[in-house]
Amino acid sequence: MAVTVDDVRAVAGELPRSYEVLVRGRIKFRVKQIVYLAFSKDETLMGFGFPKSERQYLVDAEPEKFMLPDEYNMRFHWVVARTDKLEPDEMRDYVIDAWSMCVPKFLSNPYRADDAD
């Protein structure tokens, strides 16, 4: 079962300073003016903030699930996932990690699994 926009909304909507916008027919989630998550118009692809230094490894490890962004977006900390391949828990982790790249640590620490100990 594919991860849906509503599944993502349930996670992103609970994150401090996060809000949803519609830009040229595409659903995006932002913190201030920084987009940390965006869907393709048909909602089959979910782009999200991800460290540049790790994205090639992620894509190489699971090419059926992840892909590099288009040439224009390669300059950003960004990777793209196929929503029909993502598990809900995995999606939640990626959404929170992308959001945490845009907010102060004191806001993100309570949401990060590695800091919950």
Contacts in CASP RR format, 6 or more apart in sequence:
PFRMAT RR
TARGET T0000
AUTHOR 0000-0000-0000
METHOD contacts of the structure
MODEL  1
MAVTVDDVRAVAGELPRSYEVLVRGRIKFRVKQIVYLAFSKDETLMGFGF
PKSERQYLVDAEPEKFMLPDEYNMRFHWVVARTDKLEPDEMRDYVIDAWS
MCVPKFLSNPYRADDAD
2 44 0 8 1.000
2 83 0 8 1.000
2 84 0 8 1.000
2 86 0 8 1.000
3 46 0 8 1.000
3 83 0 8 1.000
3 84 0 8 1.000
3 86 0 8 1.000
3 87 0 8 1.000
3 88 0 8 1.000
3 91 0 8 1.000
4 43 0 8 1.000
4 83 0 8 1.000
5 27 0 8 1.000
5 39 0 8 1.000
5 43 0 8 1.000
7 88 0 8 1.000
7 91 0 8 1.000
8 29 0 8 1.000
8 37 0 8 1.000
8 39 0 8 1.000
8 46 0 8 1.000
8 91 0 8 1.000
8 95 0 8 1.000
9 20 0 8 1.000
11 91 0 8 1.000
11 92 0 8 1.000
11 95 0 8 1.000
11 96 0 8 1.000
12 18 0 8 1.000
12 20 0 8 1.000
12 29 0 8 1.000
12 37 0 8 1.000
12 95 0 8 1.000
12 99 0 8 1.000
13 19 0 8 1.000
13 20 0 8 1.000
13 29 0 8 1.000
15 95 0 8 1.000
15 96 0 8 1.000
15 99 0 8 1.000
15 103 0 8 1.000
15 111 0 8 1.000
16 103 0 8 1.000
16 107 0 8 1.000
17 31 0 8 1.000
17 32 0 8 1.000
17 102 0 8 1.000
17 103 0 8 1.000
17 107 0 8 1.000
18 29 0 8 1.000
18 30 0 8 1.000
18 31 0 8 1.000
18 36 0 8 1.000
18 99 0 8 1.000
19 29 0 8 1.000
19 30 0 8 1.000
19 31 0 8 1.000
20 27 0 8 1.000
20 28 0 8 1.000
20 29 0 8 1.000
20 30 0 8 1.000
21 27 0 8 1.000
21 28 0 8 1.000
21 29 0 8 1.000
21 30 0 8 1.000
22 28 0 8 1.000
25 41 0 8 1.000
26 38 0 8 1.000
26 39 0 8 1.000
26 40 0 8 1.000
26 41 0 8 1.000
27 38 0 8 1.000
27 39 0 8 1.000
27 43 0 8 1.000
28 35 0 8 1.000
28 37 0 8 1.000
28 38 0 8 1.000
28 39 0 8 1.000
29 35 0 8 1.000
29 36 0 8 1.000
29 37 0 8 1.000
29 38 0 8 1.000
29 95 0 8 1.000
29 99 0 8 1.000
30 36 0 8 1.000
31 99 0 8 1.000
31 102 0 8 1.000
31 103 0 8 1.000
32 102 0 8 1.000
34 102 0 8 1.000
36 48 0 8 1.000
36 49 0 8 1.000
36 98 0 8 1.000
36 99 0 8 1.000
36 101 0 8 1.000
36 102 0 8 1.000
37 46 0 8 1.000
37 47 0 8 1.000
37 48 0 8 1.000
37 49 0 8 1.000
37 95 0 8 1.000
37 98 0 8 1.000
37 99 0 8 1.000
38 46 0 8 1.000
38 47 0 8 1.000
38 48 0 8 1.000
39 45 0 8 1.000
39 46 0 8 1.000
39 47 0 8 1.000
39 83 0 8 1.000
40 46 0 8 1.000
43 83 0 8 1.000
44 82 0 8 1.000
44 83 0 8 1.000
44 84 0 8 1.000
45 80 0 8 1.000
45 81 0 8 1.000
45 82 0 8 1.000
45 83 0 8 1.000
46 80 0 8 1.000
46 81 0 8 1.000
46 83 0 8 1.000
46 86 0 8 1.000
46 91 0 8 1.000
47 69 0 8 1.000
47 78 0 8 1.000
47 79 0 8 1.000
47 80 0 8 1.000
47 81 0 8 1.000
48 78 0 8 1.000
48 79 0 8 1.000
48 80 0 8 1.000
48 81 0 8 1.000
48 94 0 8 1.000
48 95 0 8 1.000
48 97 0 8 1.000
48 98 0 8 1.000
49 76 0 8 1.000
49 77 0 8 1.000
49 78 0 8 1.000
49 79 0 8 1.000
49 97 0 8 1.000
49 98 0 8 1.000
49 101 0 8 1.000
50 58 0 8 1.000
50 77 0 8 1.000
50 78 0 8 1.000
50 79 0 8 1.000
50 94 0 8 1.000
50 97 0 8 1.000
50 98 0 8 1.000
51 77 0 8 1.000
51 101 0 8 1.000
52 77 0 8 1.000
55 68 0 8 1.000
55 77 0 8 1.000
55 78 0 8 1.000
55 79 0 8 1.000
56 68 0 8 1.000
58 66 0 8 1.000
58 79 0 8 1.000
59 66 0 8 1.000
59 67 0 8 1.000
59 68 0 8 1.000
59 79 0 8 1.000
62 85 0 8 1.000
64 82 0 8 1.000
64 85 0 8 1.000
65 81 0 8 1.000
65 82 0 8 1.000
65 85 0 8 1.000
65 86 0 8 1.000
66 79 0 8 1.000
66 80 0 8 1.000
66 81 0 8 1.000
66 82 0 8 1.000
67 79 0 8 1.000
67 80 0 8 1.000
67 81 0 8 1.000
67 82 0 8 1.000
68 74 0 8 1.000
68 79 0 8 1.000
68 80 0 8 1.000
69 76 0 8 1.000
69 78 0 8 1.000
69 79 0 8 1.000
69 80 0 8 1.000
77 101 0 8 1.000
81 91 0 8 1.000
81 94 0 8 1.000
86 94 0 8 1.000
93 113 0 8 1.000
96 108 0 8 1.000
96 111 0 8 1.000
96 112 0 8 1.000
97 112 0 8 1.000
99 108 0 8 1.000
99 111 0 8 1.000
100 108 0 8 1.000
100 111 0 8 1.000
100 112 0 8 1.000
109 115 0 8 1.000
110 116 0 8 1.000
END
